[in-house]
Amino acid sequence: MSTLKRLIAELLWLGGAGVCAWFFPKTVLVIVGLGAVVTIALWRAEKSFV
């Protein structure tokens, strides 16, 4: 039962993100872009410690 609840929650989350992306495409692009920059920066920082 927990798996079904988690699947439904994930689908609702994805649907909500899709609705936001449909109505606010520029905002979503900025958020995704910032997330990509932060991810790359963290990846490079982690790689420098190894």
C-alpha positions as CSV (number, residue, x, y, z in Angstrom):
1,M,0.0,0.0,0.0
2,S,2.9,2.3,0.7
3,T,4.2,1.9,-2.8
4,L,0.9,2.9,-4.3
5,K,0.6,6.0,-2.1
6,R,4.2,7.0,-3.0
7,L,3.5,6.5,-6.7
8,I,0.4,8.6,-6.6
9,A,2.3,11.3,-4.6
10,E,5.0,11.3,-7.2
11,L,2.5,11.6,-10.1
12,L,0.7,14.5,-8.4
13,W,4.1,16.2,-7.8
14,L,5.0,15.7,-11.5
15,G,1.6,16.9,-12.6
16,G,1.9,20.0,-10.4
17,A,5.3,20.8,-11.9
18,G,3.9,20.3,-15.4
19,V,1.1,22.8,-14.7
20,C,3.5,25.3,-13.3
21,A,5.8,24.8,-16.4
22,W,2.8,25.4,-18.7
23,F,1.6,28.6,-17.0
24,F,5.1,30.0,-16.0
25,P,7.6,28.8,-18.5
26,K,10.2,31.5,-18.0
27,T,10.1,31.1,-14.2
28,V,10.5,27.3,-14.6
29,L,13.4,27.8,-17.0
30,V,15.2,30.1,-14.5
31,I,14.7,27.6,-11.7
32,V,15.9,24.7,-13.8
33,G,18.9,26.7,-15.0
34,L,19.9,27.7,-11.4
35,G,19.5,24.1,-10.3
36,A,21.8,23.0,-13.2
37,V,24.4,25.6,-12.3
38,V,24.4,24.6,-8.6
39,T,24.5,20.9,-9.5
40,I,27.5,21.4,-11.8
41,A,29.3,23.6,-9.2
42,L,28.7,21.0,-6.4
43,W,29.9,18.2,-8.7
44,R,33.1,20.1,-9.5
45,A,33.7,20.9,-5.9
46,E,33.2,17.3,-4.9
47,K,35.5,16.2,-7.7
48,S,38.2,18.6,-6.5
49,F,38.2,16.9,-3.0
50,V,38.9,13.5,-4.4
